[in-house]
Amino acid sequence: MSEKMTSKQMLQKLLDDHYAGALAAKERGELIAWSTSIAPQEFCETMGIYTVYPENHAAAIGAKKGSPELIEVSEFQGYSIDICSYARVNMGYLEIQESVAGKIPLPDLLICCNNICNTVIKWYENIACELDIPLIMFDMPFNYDYEVNDHSVEYIKGQFQEAIHQLEQITGRSFDYNRFREVMEISSEAARWWKKAMALAQAVPSPMNGFDIFNYMALIVCMRGKQESIDLFKLVAQECEAKLAQGQGPWKDRPEEYRIMWDGIACWTALSTTYKFLKNQGINMVGSTYPDSWSIIYDSHDLDGMARAYSSNFVNRNLDFRVDNICQIVNDFKVDGIIYHCNRSCKPQDFCQYEVQRQVGDRTGVPSVMFDGDQTDPRAFSQAQFETRIQALVEMMKTRKQQQGIGVK
């Protein structure tokens, strides 16, 4: 790969290669897996099974304005509007196998992990039934206590061991434990570099336009077990450090006036319009609860640590953890305000969002607003409402800065 390639160019090439590679593998008769986004990819990577992520694909379809067509197909089949729009986009794609974001090959097996939500269970069970293919399920108990309990770790580790047995049966090959340790090390190293690169946005001004985080996130989802992901996030970190050394902010044409945290998934169908409106207000997204979900770090010889890491996802943790996590982001990233995306699709996050907002506000004093939307169903998003809420947030952030004696324009 060219040394002169920027991180954005490298990202696009790696994603293009990822999807092209999946189609080529299918043509060669190799096994293809579909997987939920924060599932233990280490097992398929070890077995050499090409893995594709329908959530990633659905997000790309939404960003390219192609989700309504596929949602219409799935809803015509009887899937409810209340179901996650990623699922509806994917079930629509399963029917017509065409999209504006290109094709992904149909799977030969499924990997499902419910540490993000329980919708994925029925979603993947439906696919398994329709295509008559095996489903490997990882059940991650919700953490009602603050930390992940030891008995949950034992339960999850048992499922890891059973998954190895299932994959040996499906492939007819023995599991390579030496290769497994290599993949574990690569995966954790990729997560470390991802976390380090994203943490550089803590600088004031931030060297990173925060919406780039959402774009880079595509690779931590689909290539965390590959060396290329480490290479990319190292390059992102190098570019940010170079900008820091020169005192550069996120944009060349205007300064960073307000720093915000975004809670929740992006509105992929309105990514450009939401970003541009925030930028026009001088608002830069410097932190988010969402990207940190892929900071899955553990020792390469520690299956218990791997089980604990996969159960530690933000959405799989209790209210106290969520509040502490957001307060930590507010402090570390010197946040002036918070935007809560009340995402119609993401029930596990939204059900407690109002209480999280209240407690974070009480503890930090940082103003916040909430807007209604959806990750890939544009019918749930109103640009007018979004703009009105952001204008209100600007007024609150401006007033707070003035009270603190910080000059604003």
N, C-alpha and C positions, 0 to 999 in steps of 0.2 A: 504494500500500500504506500502511496506517495508520501514522502515526508512533508511536502508542501500542502497536503490536504488539511483543511480546517476540520474542527470537530463536527461541525454541521454537515460538511461534505462526507466525512467518514461515516457519520450516523446514517445518512441516506444510502450510502453504498452498502453498509452492513445490513440494513433493513431490506434493501432490494435483493441482496445476495441470500438473505434468510428465506424470503418467500420463493425466490427462484430455485433455491436449493431444495425446498420442500417439494415443489412440483417435480423437479428432476428425480428426487429420491422415489417418489411415487411411481414415476415412469419406469424406474429400474426394478420395481417390485419390492422395494424396501418398506418396512413397517412405518406408518405415520401415526403419531399420537396427537390428540387434541387435549389441551390441559387448561385448567383454571390458572389464574395469573400468579398466585402466590402458593403454588404447589411445589413439593420437593422434586424439582427437575433432575436432581442428581442421579436418580435411578435410571431414567430413560437415557440420560447423557452417557452414563456408564455402559448401558447396553447398546449404544449406538442407534437409538430409535429417534428419528427426526420428530421434533415436537413443535407444534404450532399452537398459538394462543388466540382463541376466538375473541376474547375481550380486546386484545390488541387490534385484531382485524376489524372488529366492530367500531372501535374508536377511530381508526383510520377511515372507515367508510363514513362515519359521522362527520369527520373533519372535511371530507370531500363532498359533503351534502348529499350522500347517497342513501342515508338511513331510512327516509320516509318510504321509499319504494319497498324495501325489505320488511319494514315494520308492517306495511299494508298487507304483504303476503302472509306474514305470520298471524296477524289479527284476522284475516279472512279464513285462516285455518281454525280459528277458535281460541287462539291465545289472547288472554285478557290484557287490556291496556295497563292494568296494575302490575303486570309482571315486568321485571327489569328489562330495560330497552336493549341492553347488550344481548340478552337471551332472545328477544324478539327479532333483533337484527340477524343473529346467528341462525335462528330457526328459519327465517326467511331465506337466508343464504343457502341453507341446507336443501331448500326446495328448488331454487332456481340455479344455484351454483355460478352466479355471475355477480360482480359488484364493481363500483367505480374505483375501488382500491385494489382491484385485481383478484385473482383466484387463490384459494388455498385448497389443497387436496383433501378429499374426504378421509376421515381417520379409519385406522384399523383397530385402535383401542383408545380408551379414554382415561385420563387422570383427573380426578376431582378431589379438591381439598376445600372443606367448608370453613376455613378460618377467615374468609371474607364475608360469607353470608350463607344462608341455607337454601336460597333460591337455586344455587348452582347444583344442588343435589337432584332436584326434579328436572332441571334443565338437562343435565348430563344423563340421567336415567332415561329421559325421553329419546335422546340421541342414540343411546345404547340399544333401546328397544327398536327404534326405527331402522337402524343399520345392522342390528343383530351382531354387535361387537362387544368384547369384554370391557368392563368398567372397573378400574382400580380406585377404590374410595379411601380417602384419608379423613377420618372424623376427628376434628380438633375441638375438644370440649371448651365451651365459653368459660373464661376466667372470671368467676364471680369474686374471688379473692384478688388481692392486689397483684400477687406474683403467681406464676405458673406453678401449680402444685406438683409434687413428686409423683403422685399417683397418676396424674394426667400424662406426665412424661413417660411413665412405664406403659401406659395404654397406647400412646402414640408410637413409641418405639416398637411395640408388638406389631402394629400395623405396618411399620417400615419393613420389618422382617418378613411379614406375610406378603408385602408387595414384591420383595425380591423373589420369593417363591413363585408368585403369580407370573412375573416377567420371565422367569426361567421356563415355566410351562408354555407361555405364549411364544417365546422365541426358539425354544428347544436348545438353548445355550446356557452354560453355567455363568453365574454372576462373577465378574472379575473384581475382587475386593481391592486389589492394588490400584486398579483404574478408578474405583470408587473413591479411594482416599485422594487421588489426584484431582478428581472432579470436585470433591468437597473443598479442597484447598483453593482451587480456582474460583469457586462460587463465593467463598468467604472473602477472598482477596478482591473480587469484583465488587462485592458489597461494601468493603472498606473504602475502595477508591470512589465509589458512588457517593458514599456518605461524606468523604473528605471534599470532593468536588462541590457538592451541594452546600456544605458548611461554609465555603468561601463567600457565600452571599451574606454572611454575617458582617462583612466589612461595610463601612459607611464612607462613600456611597458603595453600593453593591456593584461588583464587576459584571454581574449577570442580570440580564433581563429575565425575570422570574418565570415567564411563560415558557422560556426555553427548557425549564425543568420538566414541564409536561412532555415536551418533545423527546428529550434525552431518556425519559422514563421508559419509552418504548423498548429500548435495548436492555435495560435491567430486567424487564419482564421476560423477554424472549431469548436472551443470550447470556444469562448470568453464569452459566456453567462453561463458557468458552473464553479463551484467552483474549479474543477480540474485544470483549466488553471491558476488560482491564485496560487494554490499550486506549480505548475511547475515553474512559473516564480519567485516565492519566492525562490525556491531551486536553480535556476540558479543564482540569485543574491547572495545567501549565498555562493555558490561555488566560484563565482568570487571574492567576498569579502575575502574569505579565501586565495585565491591565491594572492590577493593584499597584504594581511598582511604578506605573506611569500616572497613577491617580485618576484613572478613567472610571466613569460610572457606567450604567447599563446602556445609555443612549448617547449618540454623538450630537443630537440636535436639541436636547433639553436636559436639565438637571433632574436628579431624583429628589423630589420634594417630600413625598410621603412613602413610608415603607409599610406594607401590609402583609398579613398572613392570610392564606386562602385555605379554608377548611372544606375538604371534600374533593370530589372528582371535577375535572374541568367540564364545561359545556362544550363538547367537541364540535357541535354543530354551529356554535357561535364563538369559536375560539378567537377568530380575527377581530370581530366586532367588540367583544369584551376586552380584549387586550388593548385595542386602539383607544377605546374610551378611557380606560384606566391611564394609559400613557398620556393622553391629552390633559388629564388632571394632574400629571406629574406623579402618578402612583406606580410604584414598582412592587410586584410580589416578590418578597425575599424568602419567605418560608411557607411551608404547607405541611399538614399532617399526612397527606396522601403519599408523597414520594418516599418518606421514611419507612413505609411498610416493607420495602425491599432491602432494608439494611439487615439482612439475615446473616449474622456472623456467629461462627462457632469454630471449635478446634477440629481439625480434619480427622482426628482419631476418636472423636467423641460423638457417638450416636445419640446419647442422652442430650448433649448440648444442641445437636441438630433438631431433635424433637422439641426441645424447649424454645428454640429460636422460631420455629415455624408456628408455634402456638402463641407467640408473643405479639403477633400482628395487632396494630392499633385498634382495629374494629373488633378484635376478639378479646378486648380487655375491658375491665369494669369502668364505671363512671369516674371514680377517683383517679385512676390512671390517666384517663383521657384529659381530665382537667389539668392534672399536673403536667402532662406532656405539652399541652398548648401553652400553659404558663411558662414552661421552659423555653419554648420557641419564641414567645413574646420577648423574654429577657435576652436570650442569646442573639436573636436577630434584630434587636432594638426596634420592635414593631410599633408603629403609630396607630394602627387600626386593624380590625379583623373583618374579613368577609366570610360569612357562612353560606355555603351553597346548599340550600334545602332541596336536595336532589330527589325527585319523585321515584327514581329507580332504586336508590340505595337506602332501604328501610333500616338496616342495622345501625347506620350512622345517624339517620335523621330522627329516629324515635327519641333519642336523648339530647338532640342538638340544642333545644331551647334551654334545657337545664345546664348543659355545658356552657352555653353562652352566658347565662346568668352568673354562674360561679366564677368563670374566668374574668368577667367584668368586675365582680366584687373584689377579686384578689389582685387584679393588675391595674384597674382603673382605665384600661385601654378601651376606647369606643369600638362598637361593632355594629354591623347591619347584616340582615339575612335576606336573601332573595330566592325566589322559587325558580326551579329549572330542572333540567334533566341532562344526563350525560350524552345521549344520542337521539332522544325524541324531541325535536324542535317545538312541538306543540305545547310543551310544558314551560317554555321559556318566553319571557316578554322583555324585549330590549328596553322598552319604555320604563318598565318597573325596575330593571337593573340600573338604568341610568339615574332614576330618581333616588334609589337607595344609595348609590355611590356618591351622588351630590350631597346627600344628607351626611354621609360618612366624612366627606371632605370638610364640611362645616364643623363637625364635632372634632375632627383631628386638628383643624386650624385653631379652634377655640382652646383646646387643651394645650397646644404648643404655646399659644399666647399667654396662658395662665402660668406655664412653666418658664416663661421668659425667653422662649425660642422664637426667633424671627422667622416669619413666613411671608411669602409674597401675597 
